[in-house]
């Protein structure tokens, strides 16, 4: 359940907080998973979020603007 919660929070931050870079969000939630979830959760969460980012980019769902906010 913790992994699902962390991924939902990360997706919300990626899609709705245009002033936070994607890399910062990914690093933040992977670090949180190290503290509050299982040892393998960081790999699982990183993999799922990476795949979702590909979908978000192809669907033009990211609205990141400004220097350093786009990859």
KAURFEN-V158627 format. One record per backbone hydrogen bond with DSSP energy under -0.5 kcal/mol. CO is the residue of the C=O (numbers start at 1). NH is the residue of the N-H. If there is no record, write none. Layout:
co->CO nh->NH
co->CO nh->NH
//
This chain:
co->1 nh->5
co->2 nh->6
co->3 nh->7
co->4 nh->8
co->5 nh->9
co->6 nh->10
co->7 nh->11
co->8 nh->12
co->9 nh->13
co->10 nh->14
co->11 nh->15
co->12 nh->16
co->13 nh->17
co->16 nh->18
co->17 nh->20
co->18 nh->65
co->19 nh->21
co->21 nh->25
co->22 nh->26
co->23 nh->27
co->24 nh->28
co->25 nh->29
co->26 nh->30
co->27 nh->31
co->28 nh->32
co->29 nh->33
co->30 nh->34
co->31 nh->35
co->32 nh->35
co->32 nh->36
co->33 nh->37
co->38 nh->41
co->40 nh->44
co->41 nh->45
co->42 nh->46
co->43 nh->47
co->44 nh->48
co->45 nh->49
co->46 nh->50
co->47 nh->51
co->48 nh->52
co->49 nh->53
co->50 nh->54
co->51 nh->55
co->52 nh->56
co->53 nh->57
co->54 nh->58
co->55 nh->59
co->56 nh->61
co->56 nh->62
co->57 nh->60
co->66 nh->69
co->66 nh->70
co->69 nh->22
//
